[in-house]
Structures are given as structure tokens and as C-alpha cells.
Amino acid sequence: MNRQRPIITRAEIKSEGISKSRKPSKESRIPELLYYGEHICQKVVERRRDDIIRVYCVEEMLGRFKSVLQWCAQQRKAYHVVNAKELEKITGSVHHEGVAILARQPQHLPFEELTRRLALAPDTPLLYLDGVQNPHNIGTIMRVMASFGWPYVVGPNAMAPLSAAGARMSEGGAEFVEVFKVDSPQEFFSWAKSAGYSVYGTSSHEARSLYAEPLAKRSILILGHEVHGMSKDVERLLDKRLAIPASGQVESLNVAVATGILLAEFTRQHGLYSLKS
């Protein structure tokens, strides 16, 4: 007779030991990430259940994650009931929202895979991040992209992988956005223009109002570093400079806020994007 594995007790957790950082298991060299926050954990369960390695949950959240705990028992995967303080130690954050999942982390994809995807859906709009580093901004940008249906973000090889804090800030959006790395921004934009893309970036110098510019259906929108903006090498590759009208009482908008405004205007002009459309 098959016996379902019981939920591990707090005493057993303490004997096992709690660690904020965990190395990838020997059977897999794929990097792992400890996701925390209700919405991102729900999306990991819905879209990548087989990537789950371990689940932590406070008692108050057991009802919402009952099905995945039952699945863990069937698959002989570890799952732990902990209290809020223990989960804070595990995640290194007070913003855990009562649940955390250790899972394999999706990898950045190569440029060749992007060209293959775009050959199948050639009008897919793209977002390019040129030096954006703050994990909260990256997570919020992914939330915005998922909200408007933009599936792909591109960046240079130096772009950091998504962090646990960024995943939480995405509110599940990170599970709908795939990240592609390019070796040479110049070669990427040269290829993109030959494929019919128009390249836009925000600027306060010699720029046209965003709301006066007809955006091409095949658009690449570039967002630059939170403090320094776009690099000069990338800025030289722009087809059009766009300005978001503002009062001037502050120097600039947060990069994630700017992303939301840009994608909202693209959507106003072209409608919500969907790979299925």
C-alpha cells in the first residue's frame, strides 16, 4: 500500500537545518532559485511544477497550496510547514507572504533561439534593457511586460539573472517573460533593423513626444540604466528618440514606470499583443 509522506514537522526542520542559500543538487547543474511571495509561487506551480525541488509554507497558507503539497508527497519531494519567523530566515526577507519554493531557475536564452522564435512570429515587439540592474526594477518591468503580453526581453551578456527579490516584485510576471542575451548589441540591432524593426529609446534631448509618434508594429523599445541612462554606443543606434511629457519637477521617471507608459502607448496604438494573435 502506498503511504503518503507526512508534512515535515518544525522539529524535523530544525534538525535538518535552515539555510538561506542552497547549492544546486548533484543530480542537476541547473541553477536554482528560492522564489518567495504568493503570486510568483502560484505561477511557478502552474507553469513549471516539474522544476520544483522543495516547498516551504506557513500554516495559514496550507489551504491555498494544498494541491502542490499533495503533489510533493506523491513525487517524494520535500515540503515543510514553518512559522513566519523561520520563513523569514529561509528567504532572508520579511516579504515572503507565507510561502517559498526552491525551484530550478530558467536560463537566459541565446540570440539564435530568439531569431528562431521571431521567424515564427515576426511582428513580436521587443524590450531591450541596457544596463538596468536594480532587481526590483527588473521584476516590476517583467510584471508590466506580462500585463501587456510582451513575451521577450533582450539584453547584453553582462545582464544579471533574475533574483528572488526580482521574481517577487514581478508578481508572477517573470514566468511569462523569457530573457535573451546577445554578445554584441551592435550586431543585434543591425540584424533587427534588417528584419524590419524600428528602434526607439527615451531621451530628453531632441526627442519627439511619445504621443505624437506612430510606433511601428515591429518595435524595439530600449530602457537604460537607472542613473546613467542608455550607453552612448546603444543610443547611437536609435531610429527615434521619444520623450514622455512631464512637468519637469523631477529629473526623470523610474525605469519601470517609464516601461509601463511606453508599453501602454504601444498598446493604445496596436492593441494588446499576444503570441497567439
C-alpha positions in Angstrom: 0.0 0.0 0.0 1.3 3.4 -1.0 1.7 5.7 2.0 1.6 9.5 1.6 4.6 11.3 3.0 3.5 13.4 6.0 4.3 17.1 6.2 7.6 17.6 8.0 7.4 19.0 11.5 9.2 22.0 12.8 11.3 19.8 15.0 12.5 17.9 11.9 13.2 21.2 10.1 15.4 22.3 12.9 17.3 19.0 12.9 17.8 19.3 9.2 19.0 22.9 9.5 17.7 26.0 7.7 19.9 27.8 5.2 19.2 31.0 3.2 21.4 29.9 0.3 21.4 26.4 -1.2 23.7 24.9 -3.7 22.3 23.1 -6.8 21.7 19.4 -6.1 24.3 16.9 -7.5 21.7 15.4 -9.9 21.2 18.8 -11.6 23.7 21.5 -12.6 20.9 23.9 -13.5 21.0 26.9 -11.1 18.3 27.0 -8.5 16.4 30.0 -7.1 14.4 30.3 -3.9 11.1 32.0 -5.0 9.0 33.7 -2.3 5.7 35.6 -2.4 2.3 34.2 -3.1 1.8 35.2 -6.7 5.2 34.2 -8.1 5.0 30.9 -6.2 1.5 30.2 -7.7 2.8 30.8 -11.2 5.8 28.5 -10.7 3.3 25.8 -9.6 1.0 26.4 -12.6 3.7 26.7 -15.3 6.8 24.8 -14.1 5.7 22.3 -11.5 8.3 19.8 -12.5 11.1 22.3 -11.7 10.0 22.4 -8.1 12.6 21.0 -5.6 11.3 22.0 -2.2 8.3 23.9 -0.7 8.0 25.9 2.5 4.6 27.1 3.7 3.2 28.7 6.9 0.0 27.1 8.3 -2.2 29.9 7.2 -1.3 29.2 3.5 -1.8 25.5 3.6 -5.3 25.7 2.0 -4.0 27.7 -1.0 -1.1 25.4 -1.7 -2.7 22.1 -0.7 -2.6 20.6 -4.2 1.1 21.2 -4.6 1.9 19.8 -1.2 0.0 16.7 -2.1 1.9 16.5 -5.4 5.2 16.9 -3.5 4.2 13.9 -1.3 3.4 11.8 -4.4 6.7 12.8 -6.1 8.7 12.3 -2.9 9.8 15.9 -2.8 10.5 17.8 0.5 7.9 20.2 1.8 7.9 21.9 5.2 5.4 23.7 7.4 7.2 26.6 9.1 6.3 29.7 11.1 6.7 33.2 9.7 10.0 33.8 11.6 11.5 30.6 10.2 10.4 31.5 6.7 12.0 34.9 7.1 15.3 33.2 7.9 14.9 30.8 5.0 14.2 33.6 2.5 16.2 36.4 4.0 13.2 38.6 3.7 10.1 39.7 5.7 8.2 40.0 2.4 7.8 36.2 1.9 4.0 36.3 2.1 3.9 32.9 3.8 5.3 30.7 1.1 8.6 29.9 -0.7 9.5 27.4 -3.4 13.0 26.3 -4.2 13.0 25.5 -8.0 15.3 25.3 -11.0 15.8 28.7 -12.5 15.0 29.3 -16.2 18.2 30.2 -18.1 18.8 33.1 -20.4 18.4 32.0 -24.0 20.9 32.7 -26.9 20.3 35.1 -29.8 19.9 32.2 -32.2 16.8 31.0 -30.3 15.4 34.5 -30.5 15.7 34.6 -34.3 14.0 31.2 -34.5 11.1 32.4 -32.4 10.8 35.6 -34.4 10.8 33.7 -37.7 7.5 32.1 -36.4 6.1 35.4 -35.0 7.8 38.2 -36.9 5.8 41.1 -35.5 6.7 40.4 -31.9 7.7 43.6 -30.1 10.9 43.5 -28.1 12.2 45.3 -25.0 15.9 45.8 -24.6 17.4 46.5 -21.2 20.7 48.4 -21.5 22.3 48.2 -18.1 19.2 48.1 -15.9 20.5 46.5 -12.7 18.1 47.0 -9.7 16.3 43.7 -9.1 13.1 45.4 -8.0 13.0 47.4 -11.3 13.7 44.3 -13.3 10.9 42.4 -11.6 8.5 45.2 -12.0 9.4 45.6 -15.7 8.6 41.9 -16.1 5.2 42.5 -14.4 4.5 45.3 -16.8 5.5 43.2 -19.8 3.3 40.3 -18.7 0.4 42.7 -18.2 0.7 43.9 -21.8 1.6 40.5 -23.3 5.2 41.2 -24.3 7.0 37.8 -24.1 10.6 38.6 -24.7 13.2 40.9 -23.2 16.8 41.2 -24.6 20.0 42.4 -23.0 23.8 42.1 -23.2 25.7 39.2 -21.9 26.5 41.1 -18.7 22.8 41.2 -17.7 22.4 39.6 -14.3 20.0 36.6 -13.8 16.6 37.2 -12.2 17.0 37.3 -8.4 14.5 36.1 -5.8 13.6 39.7 -4.9 13.0 40.5 -8.6 10.8 37.4 -9.0 8.7 38.5 -6.1 8.3 42.0 -7.5 7.1 40.6 -10.8 4.0 39.2 -9.0 4.2 36.1 -11.3 5.0 38.1 -14.4 8.6 36.6 -14.6 7.0 33.3 -15.5 5.6 34.8 -18.7 8.7 36.6 -19.9 11.7 34.9 -21.5 15.2 36.6 -21.4 17.6 36.5 -24.3 21.3 37.5 -24.2 23.3 38.9 -27.1 27.1 39.0 -27.5 27.1 42.3 -29.4 24.4 45.0 -29.1 25.6 46.5 -32.4 25.2 43.2 -34.3 21.8 42.6 -32.6 20.4 45.9 -33.7 21.9 45.6 -37.1 20.1 42.3 -37.5 16.9 43.7 -36.1 16.8 46.6 -38.5 17.4 44.3 -41.4 14.4 42.3 -40.1 12.2 45.4 -40.3 12.4 46.5 -36.7 12.3 50.2 -35.6 14.4 51.1 -32.6 13.1 53.6 -30.0 14.6 55.0 -26.8 13.6 57.7 -24.4 15.6 60.9 -24.3 15.2 64.5 -23.1 17.3 65.8 -26.0 16.0 66.3 -29.5 13.1 63.9 -28.8 9.6 63.8 -30.1 6.6 63.4 -27.8 5.7 59.7 -27.3 2.1 60.6 -28.0 2.9 62.2 -31.3 5.0 59.3 -32.7 3.3 56.5 -34.7 5.1 53.4 -33.3 6.0 50.7 -35.7 4.3 47.3 -35.1 7.8 45.8 -35.2 9.3 47.9 -32.4 12.2 47.5 -30.1 12.0 49.8 -27.0 15.2 50.4 -25.2 15.4 51.2 -21.5 18.7 52.4 -20.0 20.5 52.3 -16.7 18.6 53.7 -13.7 21.0 56.6 -13.2 23.1 56.9 -16.3 20.5 56.0 -18.9 21.5 54.4 -22.2 25.1 53.9 -23.1 26.4 56.1 -25.9 27.1 53.2 -28.1 23.5 52.0 -27.9 22.0 55.5 -28.1 23.7 56.0 -31.5 21.7 53.0 -32.8 18.3 54.6 -32.2 16.0 55.3 -35.1 13.8 57.7 -33.0 14.2 59.4 -29.7 11.0 59.7 -27.7 10.1 61.9 -24.8 7.5 61.2 -22.2 5.8 64.5 -21.5 6.3 65.6 -17.9 6.2 68.7 -15.6 10.0 68.8 -15.1 9.6 69.0 -11.3 11.6 65.8 -11.1 14.5 64.9 -13.3 13.2 61.6 -14.6 10.8 58.7 -14.1 11.7 55.4 -12.6 12.7 53.0 -15.4 9.8 50.5 -14.6 7.3 53.3 -14.6 8.7 54.5 -18.0 8.3 51.0 -19.3 4.7 50.9 -18.3 4.0 54.2 -20.1 5.8 53.1 -23.3 4.0 49.8 -23.4 0.7 51.4 -22.7 1.1 53.7 -25.6 2.2 50.9 -27.9 -1.0 49.0 -26.8 -3.2 52.0 -27.4 -1.9 52.1 -31.0 -1.8 48.4 -31.8 -3.9 46.6 -29.1 -2.7 44.0 -26.6 0.0 41.8 -28.0 -0.4 38.0 -28.0 1.8 35.4 -29.5 -1.4 33.6 -30.4 -2.8 36.6 -32.3 
